[in-house]
Amino acid sequence: MESGPRIDQATLQWLLGQVQSGASPEDVVASMEARGWQEDDAIAALEEAMREHLAGHAREHGLPPPEKVPCPVEMNGPSVIDAGDRKVVVLANMLHPRVVAFGGVLSDEECDAMVEMGRRKLKPSAVFNPDTGADEKHEARSSEGTFFRRGENGLCARIERRLAKLVDWPLENGEGLQLLRYGPGAEYKPHYDYFDPDRPGAHVALSRGGQRVASIVMYLNTPLSGGATTFPDARFEVAAVKGNAVFFAYDRPHPMTGSLHGGAPVVEGEKWVATKWLRVGRHL
């Protein structure tokens, strides 16, 4: 998608004032349309102002510089995306935090096959310890899981190619798929997926492709109740529906990304998910 016309400094400052005052994106765009802007150009200008606002905040507070992140769909973009071998529906699209909910990423048959592959290899889930650089069991994560190497089998390879096209990110920059099963009451308390570079063990993870910049969580079944993916900072949640997925990006290892998220407790039934993490560079 082509970007809108470059905005002048006066317009940028006006937009920054609107953002800082807490005006909703819808109200700002409507105000710009009343001034004669085309809707698409107004949205592009607002996004530029948001980026400048976040970059200015980072400079003023000595925060980590932003990285380029995947961008599967622009604001007010297409409702259906060609992912190569499958059409995927955009269900919801949030700018900050950067969250996109997708429908129909996987077929029912692919979901069932992934569950059966994972069921034979389940172990208690571990969490990366940023102090030691090792994966360890943690009380915040009460699930079972397993990993598959990138391209380990035909099904994994097909899904990975689809995801790379869907979010427009190099295939080799993705980690292998992780499968997780959450039984009744199991959850993953709110956390961040990026690696904190200031922790002593972070270099272990960062040496294998650099920082994580995005996550894709795919739902392999539909729990009877509960199991949503939650974004506490945005007061937003994505329901766990078989075949659907949620994508979220974080352009730097800092809470300012709003990417705090969790897996809410499963109330009834079980939840199976497959997670794909994307790195800034080639993952080894």
N, C-alpha and C positions, 0 to 999 in steps of 0.2 A: 504494500500500500504506500502511495506517495504521501509525503508529509505536507502539511498545509504551508501557507506563506510564512516566511520568517517574520516574527512580530518585532515591533520597534520597542525601544527601551521604556517609553511612556506606557505602552500597553502592558508590557511585562510587569512594571511596577504596580499598575492598577490591578492586574490579576493576582500578583503576590499579596496585595492588600486584601483582596477578597478571600484568598486561601487562608491567610493568617487570621482573618476575622471569624473564620468558621463557617462561611457561606457554603451551602451544599453545591456540588458540581452542577446539578440540574438548574439551580437558580442562576449560577454564573453563566452557564451556556445560554439560558433564556435571556438574560440581560444583554449578552453579546449579540444574539440574534435580533433583539430589538434595536441594536445599534447598526444593523445592516450586515452582520457576519453570516456566512453560510454555516450550517450546523457542523459539518465535518471540520471546517477550518477552525471553528470556535473550540471544538473538542481537542484538536491538535494543539492549539495555543494554550489551552488550560493544562494539558499534559506537560508541555514545555515549562510552564510556570511552576508546576508541581516539582518537576525535576530540579529546577533552579532553586526552589525553596529548600528541598532536601539537601542539595549540594551546598548551599549557603550555610545551612544549619551545621553540616559536617565540618566545613572550614572553620566556623566560629568556635566549635567545641573540640577541635582536634580529633575528630572521628575517623575511622578507616575510610579511604577513598572508595567510591563505588566501582563495581565490576559490571561488565556487560552481562545481561541475563537473558534467558530465552523469552520470547514474546509471541505466544501462540496466536493471539488475536488482539487487534487494536480495540479501543473503546468504540462502541457502536459499529463494530465490524461485522463480518459475515456470521450468520447463525449456524451454518454448516461448514465444516472444514474437511478438505480432502486429505486424508492421512495415508494416501497411497493405495492400500488394498481395502480401505473401509472409509465410509463417511461418518464423521463424528459431529454431534450436535453440541453447540455452546448453550449451556443452561443458565449460567450466571458468570459475570465478569466484573471483578472489583479491582480498582486501581491501587488503593493503599489500605491494607496490605494487598500485594499483587496475588490475587486468587482467581482462578478460573475453574468452574465446575463443568464437566463434560458428560454427555450422555452417549452411551453406545460405543465406548472405546473398545470393549471386548464383547465377543459373542458369548451366548450361554455355553456353547460347547467348549470354547477356550477357557472360560471360567472353571467349568467342571474338570477339565483336563489339568489345569494348574493346581486345583485343590487335591486331586488324586496324586499328582507328582509330589506335592509338598507333604501330604499326610504320612508318607513312608519315611520322611527324613526329619520330622519335628524334634526339636530340642527346646529346653527353656530359653527364652529370648535373652540376649545380652545387650548391653548399652556400651558405646565407646566411652572409656574413661579418659578424659583429657589430661589427667595428671600422670597416668602411667602409659598411655598409648595403647592399651589393651582393651579388648571387648570383655565386659564382665556383667554378671547378673546384677540387676538393680531393682529395688523395691518399687520404683516408679513404673516399671513395665511388667505387667502380669500376663504375659502371653507366651505362646510357643512359636518357634519359627525355624526357617532354614534359608540358605542362600543358594543361588545358582550363578555360576560364572556367566559373564556376558557371552551370548551365543552358544551356551552349553548344549542346547538341543534345538531342534527345528522350531518348536513352539516358542521358546524364549527368543530365538533370533527373529522370528516373524513379529512378535509383539514389540521387540526393541526397535526394529526398523520403522514400525508404525508410529511409535512414540517420538522417534527422532524427527520424522516428517511432521508430525502433529505440532510439535513445539518449536520446530525449526532450529535444532541443535545437533551438533555432530554426534553420530552414533558412538564414536570412540570416546567421547567425553562422558558417557554414562557408565555408572556402576552396574554390576549384575543385579538381577532381580532378587528381592528379598520377599519371602512368603511368611505371613503371620496368621496364626489362629488365636482368636480371643473367645474363651468360653464365657458362661454366665458370670457376671461380676468383674470380668477382666477388663483392664483399661491400660492406657498409656497416658500418664499425667502430662500436662502442658510442658513443652520443651521447645528448643530450637534445633534445627537440623545442621546448621553450620558448625564448623570447628572453631573454638575460641583460640585464636593464635597466641594469646598470652599465657595459655596453660602449658605446663612443661611437656605434656605428651602429645601436643597437637602436631608436632613436626612429623610424627609417624604417619598420620592420615594425610597431611598436606603434601608429603613427598610422593604420593601416588596419584597426582593429577591436579593438585592445588585445591582451592576452596570449593566446597559445595555452593551452588548458586540457585538450585531449584529442586523441588521434589514432586513426584507424581504418585499418588496413592490410588490404586485401582481396587474396586470392590468385587470380590469373587462370589459373593452370595449376598442375600438380603436378610439381616437378622430380623427376628420377629419383633424386637423392640430394642432401642438403644443402639450404641455403637457409632454414633455420628462422629465426624472429624470436626473438631471445634477450633475456632480462632478467637480466643478470649478478648484480645485487644479490639477486635472489630465487632464483637458480640454477634458472631456469624457462625453458622454451622452448616455442614454438607452432610446430608443423609447418606447412609451406606446402602446403596442400591446396586444390585448385581449388574455388572457390565459397565457401570459408570465410573468416573474418576474425578479426583480433584488435583489440580496443579497449583503450586504456589512457589513464588520466586523471592529471593532475598539477595539484594545487590551488594551486601557487605555483612560481615559477622558482627552485627550489632542489633539490640532490641528495637532501634528506630525503624527497622524494616517492618515491624508489626507482625512478623512471621511466627510468633508464639502460637503453637497449636498442640492439640492433644487428641487422643482417641477416647471418647467418652465411654463409660462402662456399658457393657452389653447387659441389657435388662432381661432379655429372654432369648433363648436360642444361642447361636454362635456367630462369629464374624470372621471371615477370611479376607485378607487383603494381600495385594502384591505391590511392593513399593520400589520405585526407581528414583535414584538420586543422580543429579547431573552436576558435573564438575566444570570448573572454568577451563581446564585443559584435559588432555588425554588421560584417562584413568588406566592405571597399570594393574 
